């Protein structure tokens, strides 16, 4: 089992940058594919970015492509989301997610794939 803890959320203005981090503990993080999602009240959870076990492959939603970057440091058991050019519509609770995968290079964009979730961190962007 893996425990995930997000950090780095907070307040920002349109155009600002924020970096979210997700620290994993438990089983070796190298066993896990990872992703970032967000959710706002009354809306479904939205996929943002995914990264493969080996960190070589990534996938992004159209809403964040070119602005957000997902990375991982398997030695440090962390996955991060660098968010640039923030917009007010990026305001949400952000979650990291993970699940063990037999494939080193696959990414997974659907939330139901992931079985481990962090508690979420709030990001608020003002105009």
N, C-alpha and C positions, 0 to 999 in steps of 0.2 A: 504494500500500500504506500501511496505517496501523499504527503501533505503539501499543499500549495498556499503560499502567503504572498499577496500582492502588496506593493508599496509604491509610493511616488505620485499618487493622485493629488489633486488640489485645485486651486483656483488659477485661472489664466485669462488673458484677454485674446481676442481674435488676432491671429497672426503669431501668437506665442508658441513655444515648444515646451513639451513635458516629456519626461521619460518614466515609464512604468517598469517596475521590476517584479519578478515572481520568483520567490525562493522555494525550492523543492527540498523536501526531506523525506527520508524513508528509503525506499529501494533506489538503486542506481538510476540517476536521471537519464543516462544514456539509453535506457530501455524504452524511453517514452517519446512519442510525438507530442507536440504542444501547439496550443493555439491561444488566441485572444478573442474575446467576445465582449459585447457591451449590451446593456439593456436600459431602457428608460421606462418609466411607469406607463402601463397600458399598452406597451408595445412588445413584440416578440424579441427574443434574444437575437442579436445580429452578429454574424461572423465578421471578423475584421482581418485576421491574419493567421497563418499557420506555418509551422516550420517542421522539417523532418527530423528524425532522430539524429542524423549526422550534421544537421545544420546547413546542408548544401542546397536544399530546395526550400523555397518559400512560396506562399500563395497569398493573395490579397483580394479583398472585396473591391469593387470598383469605387466605392465611396471613400476609400482611404489610400488607394494605390497612388504612389508618387508622393504621398505625404507622410505615411507611417512606415516604419521599418521594424521587422521582427528579427531578433537575433537570439542566440543562445550561447551560453558558456557551460559546457558539460562538466568541465573541471570544477566550476564553482556552483554547479547545480542551479543555474538561473536561466530564465528566459526573459527577455526585455522587449518593450515596445517603445520605440522612439517616435514621438508624435510631433510633427512640425506643421506649421501653417494651420494652427487650430482654428476651428470655426465654432460659433455658438451651437450648431447642431451636433457637435461632437460631445456635448454635455450628456453624461450617462454614468452609470456604474460599470466599471470595466472589470472583467473576469479573465483570469488565465485558466487554462484547462490542459489536462494531460491524460494520456492513456498509453499503455505499453503497446508496442507494435513490433511485428516480426520483420518489418521492412525498414531498412535504414534510410531510404530516400523518398518515402511517400509522405505527402501532406494530406491533411484531412480538414475539410471545411464545414462539415456538418456537426452541429452540437451534440447530436445523439451518439456520435462515435466516442466522445470523451466521457470518462467515468470519474475523473478526479477534477475538482473545481476549487478555486480559491474562494475567499469570502467576499471578494469584490473591493474595489477602491473607487471613490467618487472623483469624477473629473467634471469641473464646471468651467465653462468658457463664456465670458461675457463679451458683448459686442462693443 
